């Protein structure tokens, strides 16, 4: 397996990100947190597609001088747990000690509420999540997990993050500002 990450880079500035002030404040708190905490930092971004999660991750990289990689979970997750663990280990070992920001996008299915074990598939899914959580917690850089809805997230999973940032869908006037700025950069 080659590295399953897409390098995210942006020329945009913070003013391009149209989010409520409390969301921006939470993102700024992440910057302070990663500068103080050299042993790793975990953030959960919650919001629908188009709400600014990926742009925020890119801007965090730009501000901190760290490269951002969006991890393609479909390339990492396998129907065999040993293969999934091997793929995840490779992602984290490639990123270790490089100050990369790992951005796990569209992670709803993987990090949904863990179920009671009724069959081998449930047991496998729970093992997969537990392994990834251990790797996230031991990573010495910033890990961002992005989900579309926080309603289905396991409470024990959510407690493992230092920051949980909610990204509401931009209001019509904010979408207009985004459109104007994209027309006249």
VMD Tcl script that builds the backbone (N, CA, C; Angstrom):
set m [mol new atoms 555]
animate dup $m
set s [atomselect $m all]
$s set {name element resname resid chain x y z} {
  {N N UNK 1 A 0.835 -1.183 0.000}
  {CA C UNK 1 A 0.000 0.000 0.000}
  {C C UNK 1 A 0.875 1.240 0.000}
  {N N UNK 2 A 0.640 2.144 -0.920}
  {CA C UNK 2 A 1.295 3.436 -0.883}
  {C C UNK 2 A 0.582 4.286 0.152}
  {N N UNK 3 A 1.140 5.463 0.427}
  {CA C UNK 3 A 0.506 6.334 1.417}
  {C C UNK 3 A -0.870 6.737 0.919}
  {N N UNK 4 A -1.877 6.522 1.750}
  {CA C UNK 4 A -3.265 6.785 1.367}
  {C C UNK 4 A -3.702 8.178 1.778}
  {N N UNK 5 A -2.906 9.159 1.462}
  {CA C UNK 5 A -3.250 10.514 1.827}
  {C C UNK 5 A -3.110 11.470 0.671}
  {N N UNK 6 A -4.004 12.437 0.655}
  {CA C UNK 6 A -3.954 13.504 -0.348}
  {C C UNK 6 A -3.414 14.750 0.336}
  {N N UNK 7 A -2.358 15.313 -0.201}
  {CA C UNK 7 A -1.748 16.509 0.364}
  {C C UNK 7 A -2.695 17.687 0.136}
  {N N UNK 8 A -3.120 18.331 1.211}
  {CA C UNK 8 A -4.018 19.487 1.114}
  {C C UNK 8 A -3.213 20.769 1.290}
  {N N UNK 9 A -3.383 21.672 0.356}
  {CA C UNK 9 A -2.706 22.972 0.398}
  {C C UNK 9 A -3.740 24.017 0.004}
  {N N UNK 10 A -3.660 25.183 0.607}
  {CA C UNK 10 A -4.576 26.254 0.225}
  {C C UNK 10 A -3.839 27.580 0.136}
  {N N UNK 11 A -4.286 28.389 -0.789}
  {CA C UNK 11 A -3.794 29.760 -0.899}
  {C C UNK 11 A -4.729 30.714 -0.155}
  {N N UNK 12 A -5.851 30.187 0.319}
  {CA C UNK 12 A -6.860 31.020 0.978}
  {C C UNK 12 A -6.388 31.453 2.356}
  {N N UNK 13 A -7.068 32.468 2.880}
  {CA C UNK 13 A -6.775 33.018 4.202}
  {C C UNK 13 A -7.957 32.756 5.122}
  {N N UNK 14 A -7.763 33.025 6.415}
  {CA C UNK 14 A -8.818 32.771 7.397}
  {C C UNK 14 A -10.111 33.510 7.074}
  {N N UNK 15 A -10.019 34.682 6.478}
  {CA C UNK 15 A -11.221 35.454 6.141}
  {C C UNK 15 A -12.118 34.763 5.121}
  {N N UNK 16 A -11.567 33.800 4.410}
  {CA C UNK 16 A -12.348 33.050 3.424}
  {C C UNK 16 A -13.284 32.056 4.093}
  {N N UNK 17 A -12.894 31.582 5.274}
  {CA C UNK 17 A -13.681 30.586 5.998}
  {C C UNK 17 A -14.890 31.261 6.627}
  {N N UNK 18 A -16.070 30.983 6.099}
  {CA C UNK 18 A -17.300 31.602 6.585}
  {C C UNK 18 A -17.962 30.681 7.607}
  {N N UNK 19 A -17.576 30.867 8.872}
  {CA C UNK 19 A -18.139 30.087 9.971}
  {C C UNK 19 A -18.511 31.046 11.093}
  {N N UNK 20 A -19.407 30.616 11.974}
  {CA C UNK 20 A -19.745 31.474 13.120}
  {C C UNK 20 A -18.509 31.764 13.979}
  {N N UNK 21 A -18.552 32.852 14.715}
  {CA C UNK 21 A -17.398 33.265 15.512}
  {C C UNK 21 A -17.020 32.225 16.564}
  {N N UNK 22 A -17.994 31.512 17.135}
  {CA C UNK 22 A -17.642 30.502 18.131}
  {C C UNK 22 A -16.909 29.324 17.491}
  {N N UNK 23 A -17.233 28.983 16.246}
  {CA C UNK 23 A -16.516 27.926 15.526}
  {C C UNK 23 A -15.087 28.367 15.262}
  {N N UNK 24 A -14.910 29.600 14.813}
  {CA C UNK 24 A -13.564 30.132 14.568}
  {C C UNK 24 A -12.758 30.170 15.871}
  {N N UNK 25 A -13.404 30.527 16.960}
  {CA C UNK 25 A -12.734 30.545 18.265}
  {C C UNK 25 A -12.258 29.138 18.648}
  {N N UNK 26 A -13.082 28.133 18.404}
  {CA C UNK 26 A -12.703 26.747 18.704}
  {C C UNK 26 A -11.518 26.310 17.845}
  {N N UNK 27 A -11.493 26.730 16.587}
  {CA C UNK 27 A -10.374 26.382 15.699}
  {C C UNK 27 A -9.097 27.060 16.179}
  {N N UNK 28 A -9.196 28.314 16.571}
  {CA C UNK 28 A -8.020 29.043 17.084}
  {C C UNK 28 A -7.492 28.370 18.358}
  {N N UNK 29 A -8.394 27.810 19.150}
  {CA C UNK 29 A -8.010 27.090 20.361}
  {C C UNK 29 A -7.155 25.865 20.008}
  {N N UNK 30 A -7.431 25.240 18.876}
  {CA C UNK 30 A -6.628 24.098 18.418}
  {C C UNK 30 A -5.197 24.551 18.138}
  {N N UNK 31 A -5.048 25.698 17.481}
  {CA C UNK 31 A -3.707 26.227 17.184}
  {C C UNK 31 A -2.928 26.404 18.484}
  {N N UNK 32 A -3.560 27.010 19.478}
  {CA C UNK 32 A -2.880 27.195 20.771}
  {C C UNK 32 A -2.569 25.846 21.409}
  {N N UNK 33 A -3.496 24.911 21.296}
  {CA C UNK 33 A -3.316 23.593 21.896}
  {C C UNK 33 A -2.164 22.815 21.300}
  {N N UNK 34 A -2.027 22.857 19.982}
  {CA C UNK 34 A -0.934 22.084 19.366}
  {C C UNK 34 A 0.419 22.756 19.585}
  {N N UNK 35 A 0.414 24.051 19.782}
  {CA C UNK 35 A 1.693 24.723 20.061}
  {C C UNK 35 A 2.165 24.426 21.485}
  {N N UNK 36 A 1.213 24.222 22.404}
  {CA C UNK 36 A 1.566 23.914 23.794}
  {C C UNK 36 A 1.814 22.437 24.012}
  {N N UNK 37 A 1.053 21.586 23.339}
  {CA C UNK 37 A 1.085 20.147 23.587}
  {C C UNK 37 A 1.903 19.452 22.500}
  {N N UNK 38 A 3.116 19.093 22.810}
  {CA C UNK 38 A 4.002 18.460 21.822}
  {C C UNK 38 A 3.792 16.952 21.728}
  {N N UNK 39 A 2.906 16.403 22.560}
  {CA C UNK 39 A 2.712 14.950 22.539}
  {C C UNK 39 A 1.495 14.537 21.726}
  {N N UNK 40 A 0.953 15.431 20.946}
  {CA C UNK 40 A -0.191 15.094 20.094}
  {C C UNK 40 A -1.451 15.832 20.498}
  {N N UNK 41 A -2.330 15.998 19.531}
  {CA C UNK 41 A -3.585 16.707 19.761}
  {C C UNK 41 A -4.641 16.085 18.856}
  {N N UNK 42 A -5.855 15.926 19.378}
  {CA C UNK 42 A -6.945 15.307 18.630}
  {C C UNK 42 A -8.149 16.248 18.570}
  {N N UNK 43 A -8.647 16.449 17.343}
  {CA C UNK 43 A -9.804 17.322 17.146}
  {C C UNK 43 A -10.856 16.583 16.328}
  {N N UNK 44 A -12.106 16.804 16.672}
  {CA C UNK 44 A -13.234 16.227 15.952}
  {C C UNK 44 A -13.991 17.374 15.297}
  {N N UNK 45 A -14.101 17.339 13.967}
  {CA C UNK 45 A -14.856 18.340 13.211}
  {C C UNK 45 A -16.191 17.724 12.836}
  {N N UNK 46 A -17.283 18.369 13.237}
  {CA C UNK 46 A -18.635 17.872 12.954}
  {C C UNK 46 A -19.381 18.887 12.103}
  {N N UNK 47 A -19.924 18.433 10.977}
  {CA C UNK 47 A -20.721 19.324 10.144}
  {C C UNK 47 A -20.961 18.718 8.781}
  {N N UNK 48 A -22.012 19.186 8.123}
  {CA C UNK 48 A -22.343 18.628 6.809}
  {C C UNK 48 A -21.301 18.992 5.753}
  {N N UNK 49 A -21.342 18.275 4.644}
  {CA C UNK 49 A -20.447 18.598 3.528}
  {C C UNK 49 A -20.679 20.043 3.124}
  {N N UNK 50 A -19.594 20.737 2.800}
  {CA C UNK 50 A -19.708 22.123 2.366}
  {C C UNK 50 A -19.715 23.131 3.496}
  {N N UNK 51 A -19.467 22.686 4.737}
  {CA C UNK 51 A -19.518 23.605 5.873}
  {C C UNK 51 A -18.154 24.186 6.248}
  {N N UNK 52 A -17.068 23.748 5.577}
  {CA C UNK 52 A -15.766 24.363 5.796}
  {C C UNK 52 A -14.760 23.512 6.558}
  {N N UNK 53 A -15.069 22.256 6.812}
  {CA C UNK 53 A -14.160 21.411 7.595}
  {C C UNK 53 A -12.801 21.229 6.906}
  {N N UNK 54 A -12.815 20.902 5.626}
  {CA C UNK 54 A -11.566 20.665 4.901}
  {C C UNK 54 A -10.756 21.953 4.769}
  {N N UNK 55 A -11.419 23.063 4.480}
  {CA C UNK 55 A -10.719 24.340 4.395}
  {C C UNK 55 A -10.101 24.688 5.747}
  {N N UNK 56 A -10.830 24.460 6.830}
  {CA C UNK 56 A -10.285 24.743 8.164}
  {C C UNK 56 A -9.041 23.907 8.434}
  {N N UNK 57 A -9.066 22.625 8.060}
  {CA C UNK 57 A -7.886 21.768 8.240}
  {C C UNK 57 A -6.711 22.312 7.430}
  {N N UNK 58 A -6.973 22.721 6.198}
  {CA C UNK 58 A -5.918 23.281 5.347}
  {C C UNK 58 A -5.353 24.566 5.934}
  {N N UNK 59 A -6.221 25.413 6.456}
  {CA C UNK 59 A -5.777 26.667 7.062}
  {C C UNK 59 A -4.975 26.419 8.337}
  {N N UNK 60 A -5.352 25.392 9.107}
  {CA C UNK 60 A -4.569 25.035 10.289}
  {C C UNK 60 A -3.140 24.647 9.885}
  {N N UNK 61 A -3.035 23.891 8.799}
  {CA C UNK 61 A -1.717 23.514 8.302}
  {C C UNK 61 A -0.921 24.721 7.870}
  {N N UNK 62 A -1.576 25.619 7.162}
  {CA C UNK 62 A -0.899 26.820 6.674}
  {C C UNK 62 A -0.401 27.674 7.840}
  {N N UNK 63 A -1.253 27.852 8.849}
  {CA C UNK 63 A -0.875 28.698 9.986}
  {C C UNK 63 A 0.246 28.086 10.821}
  {N N UNK 64 A 0.223 26.780 10.989}
  {CA C UNK 64 A 1.230 26.130 11.836}
  {C C UNK 64 A 2.472 25.708 11.068}
  {N N UNK 65 A 2.425 25.789 9.734}
  {CA C UNK 65 A 3.558 25.370 8.922}
  {C C UNK 65 A 3.678 23.857 8.799}
  {N N UNK 66 A 2.601 23.148 9.081}
  {CA C UNK 66 A 2.593 21.683 8.996}
  {C C UNK 66 A 1.828 21.233 7.764}
  {N N UNK 67 A 2.338 20.189 7.113}
  {CA C UNK 67 A 1.638 19.640 5.961}
  {C C UNK 67 A 0.386 18.901 6.431}
  {N N UNK 68 A -0.664 18.984 5.612}
  {CA C UNK 68 A -1.943 18.335 5.929}
  {C C UNK 68 A -2.186 17.238 4.900}
  {N N UNK 69 A -2.559 16.068 5.397}
  {CA C UNK 69 A -2.885 14.951 4.515}
  {C C UNK 69 A -4.273 14.428 4.850}
  {N N UNK 70 A -5.129 14.439 3.831}
  {CA C UNK 70 A -6.460 13.845 3.969}
  {C C UNK 70 A -6.291 12.344 3.737}
  {N N UNK 71 A -6.689 11.550 4.720}
  {CA C UNK 71 A -6.540 10.102 4.644}
  {C C UNK 71 A -7.790 9.501 4.023}
  {N N UNK 72 A -7.571 8.717 2.980}
  {CA C UNK 72 A -8.654 8.032 2.277}
  {C C UNK 72 A -8.931 6.725 3.010}
  {N N UNK 73 A -9.954 6.731 3.857}
  {CA C UNK 73 A -10.269 5.550 4.653}
  {C C UNK 73 A -10.643 4.347 3.796}
  {N N UNK 74 A -11.197 4.597 2.622}
  {CA C UNK 74 A -11.574 3.465 1.766}
  {C C UNK 74 A -10.343 2.703 1.288}
  {N N UNK 75 A -9.182 3.371 1.264}
  {CA C UNK 75 A -7.944 2.705 0.864}
  {C C UNK 75 A -7.264 2.012 2.045}
  {N N UNK 76 A -7.655 2.376 3.248}
  {CA C UNK 76 A -7.011 1.858 4.448}
  {C C UNK 76 A -7.788 0.685 5.046}
  {N N UNK 77 A -9.105 0.815 5.054}
  {CA C UNK 77 A -9.954 -0.199 5.680}
  {C C UNK 77 A -10.095 -1.398 4.749}
  {N N UNK 78 A -9.893 -2.574 5.325}
  {CA C UNK 78 A -9.983 -3.821 4.577}
  {C C UNK 78 A -11.020 -4.720 5.243}
  {N N UNK 79 A -11.455 -5.734 4.529}
  {CA C UNK 79 A -12.408 -6.669 5.137}
  {C C UNK 79 A -11.702 -7.605 6.121}
  {N N UNK 80 A -10.375 -7.542 6.137}
  {CA C UNK 80 A -9.581 -8.343 7.074}
  {C C UNK 80 A -8.939 -7.430 8.093}
  {N N UNK 81 A -9.207 -7.666 9.379}
  {CA C UNK 81 A -8.712 -6.768 10.415}
  {C C UNK 81 A -7.189 -6.669 10.420}
  {N N UNK 82 A -6.503 -7.778 10.158}
  {CA C UNK 82 A -5.041 -7.723 10.139}
  {C C UNK 82 A -4.548 -6.774 9.052}
  {N N UNK 83 A -5.222 -6.790 7.919}
  {CA C UNK 83 A -4.849 -5.906 6.807}
  {C C UNK 83 A -5.138 -4.440 7.155}
  {N N UNK 84 A -6.289 -4.195 7.796}
  {CA C UNK 84 A -6.621 -2.834 8.222}
  {C C UNK 84 A -5.580 -2.318 9.201}
  {N N UNK 85 A -5.217 -3.141 10.183}
  {CA C UNK 85 A -4.227 -2.726 11.170}
  {C C UNK 85 A -2.875 -2.449 10.511}
  {N N UNK 86 A -2.500 -3.283 9.562}
  {CA C UNK 86 A -1.238 -3.084 8.842}
  {C C UNK 86 A -1.274 -1.770 8.059}
  {N N UNK 87 A -2.382 -1.500 7.370}
  {CA C UNK 87 A -2.516 -0.265 6.588}
  {C C UNK 87 A -2.479 0.968 7.486}
  {N N UNK 88 A -3.212 0.923 8.608}
  {CA C UNK 88 A -3.224 2.056 9.536}
  {C C UNK 88 A -1.843 2.268 10.148}
  {N N UNK 89 A -1.184 1.182 10.487}
  {CA C UNK 89 A 0.170 1.294 11.051}
  {C C UNK 89 A 1.103 1.977 10.059}
  {N N UNK 90 A 0.949 1.643 8.795}
  {CA C UNK 90 A 1.801 2.239 7.767}
  {C C UNK 90 A 1.537 3.746 7.645}
  {N N UNK 91 A 0.254 4.133 7.675}
  {CA C UNK 91 A -0.098 5.562 7.605}
  {C C UNK 91 A 0.556 6.314 8.759}
  {N N UNK 92 A 0.376 5.805 9.972}
  {CA C UNK 92 A 0.908 6.513 11.139}
  {C C UNK 92 A 2.431 6.476 11.193}
  {N N UNK 93 A 3.042 5.371 10.797}
  {CA C UNK 93 A 4.510 5.332 10.831}
  {C C UNK 93 A 5.109 6.252 9.773}
  {N N UNK 94 A 4.448 6.404 8.620}
  {CA C UNK 94 A 4.946 7.334 7.608}
  {C C UNK 94 A 4.841 8.781 8.089}
  {N N UNK 95 A 3.824 9.068 8.893}
  {CA C UNK 95 A 3.596 10.438 9.352}
  {C C UNK 95 A 4.362 10.778 10.631}
  {N N UNK 96 A 4.744 9.760 11.388}
  {CA C UNK 96 A 5.386 9.965 12.683}
  {C C UNK 96 A 6.618 10.853 12.559}
  {N N UNK 97 A 6.736 11.785 13.483}
  {CA C UNK 97 A 7.877 12.704 13.592}
  {C C UNK 97 A 8.052 13.626 12.383}
  {N N UNK 98 A 7.008 13.837 11.608}
  {CA C UNK 98 A 7.081 14.770 10.479}
  {C C UNK 98 A 6.187 15.992 10.694}
  {N N UNK 99 A 5.489 16.036 11.818}
  {CA C UNK 99 A 4.564 17.129 12.123}
  {C C UNK 99 A 3.438 17.258 11.108}
  {N N UNK 100 A 3.069 16.160 10.496}
  {CA C UNK 100 A 1.946 16.184 9.568}
  {C C UNK 100 A 0.644 16.259 10.348}
  {N N UNK 101 A -0.314 16.948 9.760}
  {CA C UNK 101 A -1.682 16.920 10.266}
  {C C UNK 101 A -2.405 15.838 9.475}
  {N N UNK 102 A -2.934 14.853 10.181}
  {CA C UNK 102 A -3.684 13.775 9.534}
  {C C UNK 102 A -5.164 14.097 9.637}
  {N N UNK 103 A -5.818 14.159 8.488}
  {CA C UNK 103 A -7.215 14.568 8.393}
  {C C UNK 103 A -8.032 13.384 7.867}
  {N N UNK 104 A -8.746 12.727 8.776}
  {CA C UNK 104 A -9.607 11.599 8.410}
  {C C UNK 104 A -10.987 12.153 8.078}
  {N N UNK 105 A -11.285 12.232 6.784}
  {CA C UNK 105 A -12.519 12.842 6.302}
  {C C UNK 105 A -13.599 11.773 6.125}
  {N N UNK 106 A -14.854 12.199 6.271}
  {CA C UNK 106 A -15.997 11.305 6.040}
  {C C UNK 106 A -15.887 10.042 6.885}
  {N N UNK 107 A -15.645 10.200 8.159}
  {CA C UNK 107 A -15.407 9.059 9.036}
  {C C UNK 107 A -16.649 8.599 9.792}
  {N N UNK 108 A -17.831 9.038 9.377}
  {CA C UNK 108 A -19.068 8.700 10.087}
  {C C UNK 108 A -19.273 7.197 10.240}
  {N N UNK 109 A -19.124 6.466 9.157}
  {CA C UNK 109 A -19.389 5.035 9.214}
  {C C UNK 109 A -18.441 4.319 10.162}
  {N N UNK 110 A -17.208 4.707 10.140}
  {CA C UNK 110 A -16.222 4.038 10.968}
  {C C UNK 110 A -16.401 4.371 12.445}
  {N N UNK 111 A -16.735 5.625 12.749}
  {CA C UNK 111 A -16.790 6.042 14.142}
  {C C UNK 111 A -18.201 6.199 14.694}
  {N N UNK 112 A -19.155 5.565 14.069}
  {CA C UNK 112 A -20.522 5.594 14.572}
  {C C UNK 112 A -20.617 4.859 15.890}
  {N N UNK 113 A -21.778 4.881 16.491}
  {CA C UNK 113 A -21.964 4.204 17.760}
  {C C UNK 113 A -21.573 2.748 17.633}
  {N N UNK 114 A -20.710 2.343 18.550}
  {CA C UNK 114 A -20.290 0.944 18.543}
  {C C UNK 114 A -21.447 0.090 19.027}
  {N N UNK 115 A -21.598 -1.005 18.378}
  {CA C UNK 115 A -22.744 -1.846 18.663}
  {C C UNK 115 A -22.375 -2.963 19.625}
  {N N UNK 116 A -23.430 -3.527 20.216}
  {CA C UNK 116 A -23.232 -4.752 20.962}
  {C C UNK 116 A -22.809 -5.811 19.961}
  {N N UNK 117 A -22.045 -6.737 20.422}
  {CA C UNK 117 A -21.528 -7.757 19.513}
  {C C UNK 117 A -22.581 -8.837 19.314}
  {N N UNK 118 A -23.079 -8.899 18.073}
  {CA C UNK 118 A -24.061 -9.912 17.706}
  {C C UNK 118 A -23.466 -10.928 16.753}
  {N N UNK 119 A -22.451 -10.529 16.013}
  {CA C UNK 119 A -21.833 -11.457 15.068}
  {C C UNK 119 A -20.375 -11.056 14.854}
  {N N UNK 120 A -19.686 -11.800 14.017}
  {CA C UNK 120 A -18.261 -11.560 13.762}
  {C C UNK 120 A -18.027 -10.182 13.157}
  {N N UNK 121 A -18.965 -9.696 12.317}
  {CA C UNK 121 A -18.807 -8.376 11.699}
  {C C UNK 121 A -18.800 -7.279 12.762}
  {N N UNK 122 A -19.701 -7.358 13.752}
  {CA C UNK 122 A -19.740 -6.361 14.820}
  {C C UNK 122 A -18.439 -6.374 15.623}
  {N N UNK 123 A -17.957 -7.576 15.917}
  {CA C UNK 123 A -16.714 -7.711 16.664}
  {C C UNK 123 A -15.553 -7.098 15.870}
  {N N UNK 124 A -15.512 -7.367 14.581}
  {CA C UNK 124 A -14.469 -6.838 13.702}
  {C C UNK 124 A -14.522 -5.312 13.662}
  {N N UNK 125 A -15.716 -4.756 13.488}
  {CA C UNK 125 A -15.863 -3.294 13.416}
  {C C UNK 125 A -15.391 -2.644 14.711}
  {N N UNK 126 A -15.740 -3.222 15.847}
  {CA C UNK 126 A -15.311 -2.665 17.126}
  {C C UNK 126 A -13.799 -2.759 17.303}
  {N N UNK 127 A -13.194 -3.854 16.859}
  {CA C UNK 127 A -11.738 -4.006 16.942}
  {C C UNK 127 A -11.032 -2.975 16.057}
  {N N UNK 128 A -11.596 -2.749 14.876}
  {CA C UNK 128 A -11.039 -1.790 13.926}
  {C C UNK 128 A -11.001 -0.389 14.535}
  {N N UNK 129 A -12.116 0.013 15.120}
  {CA C UNK 129 A -12.220 1.341 15.731}
  {C C UNK 129 A -11.273 1.439 16.920}
  {N N UNK 130 A -11.231 0.411 17.753}
  {CA C UNK 130 A -10.357 0.431 18.931}
  {C C UNK 130 A -8.893 0.577 18.508}
  {N N UNK 131 A -8.500 -0.128 17.456}
  {CA C UNK 131 A -7.118 -0.038 16.982}
  {C C UNK 131 A -6.815 1.372 16.483}
  {N N UNK 132 A -7.715 1.930 15.685}
  {CA C UNK 132 A -7.498 3.276 15.163}
  {C C UNK 132 A -7.447 4.297 16.294}
  {N N UNK 133 A -8.297 4.162 17.287}
  {CA C UNK 133 A -8.274 5.090 18.416}
  {C C UNK 133 A -6.944 5.020 19.164}
  {N N UNK 134 A -6.416 3.827 19.349}
  {CA C UNK 134 A -5.108 3.700 20.007}
  {C C UNK 134 A -4.026 4.405 19.198}
  {N N UNK 135 A -4.067 4.250 17.875}
  {CA C UNK 135 A -3.054 4.890 17.016}
  {C C UNK 135 A -3.219 6.409 17.038}
  {N N UNK 136 A -4.453 6.884 17.005}
  {CA C UNK 136 A -4.712 8.328 17.059}
  {C C UNK 136 A -4.172 8.899 18.362}
  {N N UNK 137 A -4.429 8.218 19.457}
  {CA C UNK 137 A -4.004 8.715 20.764}
  {C C UNK 137 A -2.487 8.712 20.933}
  {N N UNK 138 A -1.799 7.832 20.238}
  {CA C UNK 138 A -0.342 7.778 20.390}
  {C C UNK 138 A 0.397 8.623 19.350}
  {N N UNK 139 A -0.327 9.189 18.387}
  {CA C UNK 139 A 0.304 10.006 17.347}
  {C C UNK 139 A 0.760 11.329 17.946}
  {N N UNK 140 A 1.991 11.772 17.633}
  {CA C UNK 140 A 2.555 12.967 18.251}
  {C C UNK 140 A 2.226 14.263 17.510}
  {N N UNK 141 A 1.337 14.220 16.539}
  {CA C UNK 141 A 0.927 15.421 15.815}
  {C C UNK 141 A -0.572 15.657 15.976}
  {N N UNK 142 A -1.106 16.486 15.101}
  {CA C UNK 142 A -2.535 16.781 15.120}
  {C C UNK 142 A -3.278 15.777 14.251}
  {N N UNK 143 A -4.306 15.179 14.827}
  {CA C UNK 143 A -5.216 14.310 14.084}
  {C C UNK 143 A -6.580 14.970 14.123}
  {N N UNK 144 A -7.166 15.133 12.933}
  {CA C UNK 144 A -8.518 15.676 12.823}
  {C C UNK 144 A -9.389 14.575 12.217}
  {N N UNK 145 A -10.473 14.285 12.893}
  {CA C UNK 145 A -11.454 13.339 12.359}
  {C C UNK 145 A -12.686 14.158 12.001}
  {N N UNK 146 A -13.102 14.084 10.746}
  {CA C UNK 146 A -14.259 14.864 10.279}
  {C C UNK 146 A -15.441 13.934 10.049}
  {N N UNK 147 A -16.566 14.339 10.596}
  {CA C UNK 147 A -17.807 13.583 10.432}
  {C C UNK 147 A -18.907 14.546 10.008}
  {N N UNK 148 A -19.934 14.001 9.394}
  {CA C UNK 148 A -21.037 14.848 8.936}
  {C C UNK 148 A -22.070 15.119 10.026}
  {N N UNK 149 A -22.237 14.195 10.947}
  {CA C UNK 149 A -23.245 14.360 11.994}
  {C C UNK 149 A -22.721 13.815 13.309}
  {N N UNK 150 A -22.837 14.600 14.352}
  {CA C UNK 150 A -22.375 14.145 15.662}
  {C C UNK 150 A -23.436 13.323 16.394}
  {N N UNK 151 A -24.623 13.206 15.826}
  {CA C UNK 151 A -25.706 12.474 16.487}
  {C C UNK 151 A -25.420 10.986 16.656}
  {N N UNK 152 A -24.691 10.415 15.713}
  {CA C UNK 152 A -24.455 8.974 15.764}
  {C C UNK 152 A -23.096 8.597 16.341}
  {N N UNK 153 A -22.402 9.549 16.917}
  {CA C UNK 153 A -21.056 9.269 17.406}
  {C C UNK 153 A -21.115 8.676 18.806}
  {N N UNK 154 A -20.332 7.651 18.990}
  {CA C UNK 154 A -20.204 6.971 20.267}
  {C C UNK 154 A -19.644 7.948 21.298}
  {N N UNK 155 A -20.276 8.039 22.470}
  {CA C UNK 155 A -19.868 8.988 23.502}
  {C C UNK 155 A -18.448 8.717 24.001}
  {N N UNK 156 A -18.096 7.452 24.149}
  {CA C UNK 156 A -16.742 7.103 24.602}
  {C C UNK 156 A -15.711 7.555 23.576}
  {N N UNK 157 A -16.064 7.497 22.303}
  {CA C UNK 157 A -15.176 7.952 21.238}
  {C C UNK 157 A -14.986 9.464 21.327}
  {N N UNK 158 A -16.067 10.202 21.491}
  {CA C UNK 158 A -16.010 11.666 21.519}
  {C C UNK 158 A -15.155 12.183 22.675}
  {N N UNK 159 A -15.129 11.467 23.780}
  {CA C UNK 159 A -14.365 11.909 24.954}
  {C C UNK 159 A -12.860 11.864 24.731}
  {N N UNK 160 A -12.405 11.219 23.676}
  {CA C UNK 160 A -10.969 11.082 23.417}
  {C C UNK 160 A -10.380 12.292 22.687}
  {N N UNK 161 A -11.197 13.293 22.389}
  {CA C UNK 161 A -10.744 14.460 21.640}
  {C C UNK 161 A -10.614 15.665 22.560}
  {N N UNK 162 A -9.521 16.426 22.372}
  {CA C UNK 162 A -9.347 17.646 23.147}
  {C C UNK 162 A -10.260 18.754 22.650}
  {N N UNK 163 A -10.614 18.734 21.370}
  {CA C UNK 163 A -11.506 19.750 20.798}
  {C C UNK 163 A -12.560 19.085 19.932}
  {N N UNK 164 A -13.782 19.552 20.096}
  {CA C UNK 164 A -14.880 19.154 19.211}
  {C C UNK 164 A -15.427 20.442 18.621}
  {N N UNK 165 A -15.293 20.572 17.294}
  {CA C UNK 165 A -15.668 21.809 16.615}
  {C C UNK 165 A -16.869 21.535 15.721}
  {N N UNK 166 A -17.935 22.290 15.953}
  {CA C UNK 166 A -19.148 22.151 15.143}
  {C C UNK 166 A -19.132 23.159 14.005}
  {N N UNK 167 A -19.378 22.647 12.803}
  {CA C UNK 167 A -19.422 23.467 11.594}
  {C C UNK 167 A -20.853 23.439 11.060}
  {N N UNK 168 A -21.636 24.469 11.357}
  {CA C UNK 168 A -22.985 24.488 10.789}
  {C C UNK 168 A -22.933 24.816 9.296}
  {N N UNK 169 A -23.954 24.420 8.583}
  {CA C UNK 169 A -24.036 24.760 7.160}
  {C C UNK 169 A -24.109 26.279 7.045}
  {N N UNK 170 A -23.311 26.870 6.157}
  {CA C UNK 170 A -23.335 28.331 6.011}
  {C C UNK 170 A -24.734 28.838 5.652}
  {N N UNK 171 A -25.077 29.955 6.255}
  {CA C UNK 171 A -26.366 30.595 5.959}
  {C C UNK 171 A -26.324 31.170 4.548}
  {N N UNK 172 A -27.475 31.477 3.961}
  {CA C UNK 172 A -27.484 32.011 2.588}
  {C C UNK 172 A -26.567 33.221 2.397}
  {N N UNK 173 A -26.550 34.142 3.355}
  {CA C UNK 173 A -25.693 35.322 3.212}
  {C C UNK 173 A -24.208 34.941 3.265}
  {N N UNK 174 A -23.874 33.909 4.048}
  {CA C UNK 174 A -22.487 33.443 4.090}
  {C C UNK 174 A -22.108 32.736 2.790}
  {N N UNK 175 A -23.038 31.951 2.244}
  {CA C UNK 175 A -22.771 31.281 0.962}
  {C C UNK 175 A -22.572 32.323 -0.132}
  {N N UNK 176 A -23.301 33.433 -0.073}
  {CA C UNK 176 A -23.135 34.514 -1.042}
  {C C UNK 176 A -21.730 35.114 -0.922}
  {N N UNK 177 A -21.254 35.349 0.327}
  {CA C UNK 177 A -19.909 35.883 0.542}
  {C C UNK 177 A -18.851 34.928 -0.009}
  {N N UNK 178 A -19.054 33.628 0.216}
  {CA C UNK 178 A -18.112 32.627 -0.300}
  {C C UNK 178 A -18.075 32.699 -1.822}
  {N N UNK 179 A -19.239 32.800 -2.429}
  {CA C UNK 179 A -19.333 32.860 -3.895}
  {C C UNK 179 A -18.638 34.108 -4.428}
  {N N UNK 180 A -18.880 35.258 -3.790}
  {CA C UNK 180 A -18.258 36.516 -4.208}
  {C C UNK 180 A -16.734 36.410 -4.094}
  {N N UNK 181 A -16.248 35.871 -2.982}
  {CA C UNK 181 A -14.805 35.761 -2.800}
  {C C UNK 181 A -14.181 34.795 -3.785}
  {N N UNK 182 A -14.916 33.775 -4.187}
  {CA C UNK 182 A -14.366 32.829 -5.166}
  {C C UNK 182 A -14.326 33.463 -6.566}
  {N N UNK 183 A -15.202 34.410 -6.830}
  {CA C UNK 183 A -15.224 35.093 -8.124}
  {C C UNK 183 A -14.129 36.162 -8.198}
  {N N UNK 184 A -13.811 36.765 -7.053}
  {CA C UNK 184 A -12.810 37.854 -6.982}
  {C C UNK 184 A -11.803 37.555 -5.874}
  {N N UNK 185 A -10.881 36.640 -6.113}
  {CA C UNK 185 A -9.934 36.262 -5.061}
  {C C UNK 185 A -9.034 37.338 -4.646}
}
mol reanalyze $m
mol bondsrecalc $m
mol representation Tube
mol addrep $m
